[in-house]
């Protein structure tokens, strides 16, 4: 009993001394909370011409502004024909993103899809819900659900992986697909699974912020979408080779 009492008293003295020392250290070296830093990125991930049709320009832009937990996102993706001034906006989203777990952001906002040029102006907007982040084994993943104001529901998935061949040479395979609850014939979007798109991009980083690339893309159209595309072009699949630039600042 006596030994236990001595031990408890000694323990309390040590704890008390530790708190006193910590209090004294804080006077000498006060700990200040870190400021909430704000960052920003503007990335033109893809800006390329098709080799078969040099008048066709495709683009994919991602931009965000904010901190570690909350960010405002702007994303745009589509293609534009420089000869006919026709084009397709596959994605134009303004989103608020919130950190929900390590490597993952939950996002909500407004989105738009459409076509323009040669009296083909057509578009639809709606609510966007999404997840963006790194899946296990460093797969960059972007999943979004669009609830359009006209009742259709679209779901798109994009998965990309970066393989560093050297410090400057990067190989990027990518898989993307689109699902729709209903036909949107003017956009050549069919009900069900629309397509499977596989691409392989080889990037050479002259600087981290400036990198030319060559990319091979193959798209297999499915279901009603295949019928819409075949009616328009006579093809049920599409293969393109792109020469382009990736730029960020």
Residue, then its C-alpha position, 0 to 999 in steps of 0.5 A: x500500500x505504501x509503495x502504491x501511494x509513493x508511486x501515485x504521488x510520484x506520478x502526479x508530481x511528474x504529470x504536474x511538472x510536465x504541464x508546468x513545463x508545457x505552459x512555460x514553453x508556450x510562453x516562450x514558443x506560442x503555437x499559432x494555428x495555421x492560416x487557411x491558405x487559398x490556392x488556384x489551378x487552371x488546367x487545359x488538360x487537352x487541347x488537340x487537333x485530329x490528324x484526320x481532320x485538322x479543322x476539328x479541335x477538342x478541348x478539356x479544361x479543369x479549373x478550381x479555386x479554394x483551400x484544402x476543404x472547400x473548392x469552387x470548380x469549373x469544368x468544360x469539355x467538348x469539340x469545335x469545328x474551325x471550318x463550319x463553326x459547329x461544335x458540341x459541349x459535352x460538359x460545362x459544369x460549375x461545382x462546389x466541392x467539399x473534402x469528404x475523406x482522404x483523396x476524395x471530394x464530393x461535389x454539387x452544382x449546375x451543368x450544361x450540355x449542348x450543340x451549336x452551329x448551322x441551326x443545330x443549337x440545342x442544349x439542356x441544363x440541370x443539377x450535377x452531383x459527383x465524386x472526384x478523387x484518387x481510387x486505390x492504386x492511384x487511379x484518377x476517378x471522376x463520376x458525375x450524375x446529371x439531373x436535367x430539367x427535362x427529366x433525363x438522368x445522365x451518369x458519366x464515369x472517367x478513370x485515368x492512370x499515369x505511368x511515368x516512363x521517365x521524369x518527363x515522359x508520361x503514358x496515360x491510359x483512360x476509360x470513360x463511359x456515359x449512361x442515360x435514362x432516356x433518348x436525347x436524339x438531338x445530342x445523339x444520346x441513347x437510353x442505356x449505356x452509350x459508349x465505351x471510350x478507350x484512349x492512350x496518351x503519350x505526354x512529354x513535359x518540356x516543362x511541368x506547365x507545358x507538355x505536347x502530347x499524341x493520343x489515340x482514342x477509340x470509341x465503341x458506340x452501344x445501344x440506341x446511340x449506335x443507331x443514332x451515330x450510324x444514321x448520321x455517319x454510317x459508322x458504329x465506332x470511331x478511332x481518332x489520333x490527336x496532336x495537342x498540348x497540355x498547359x496549366x498555371 
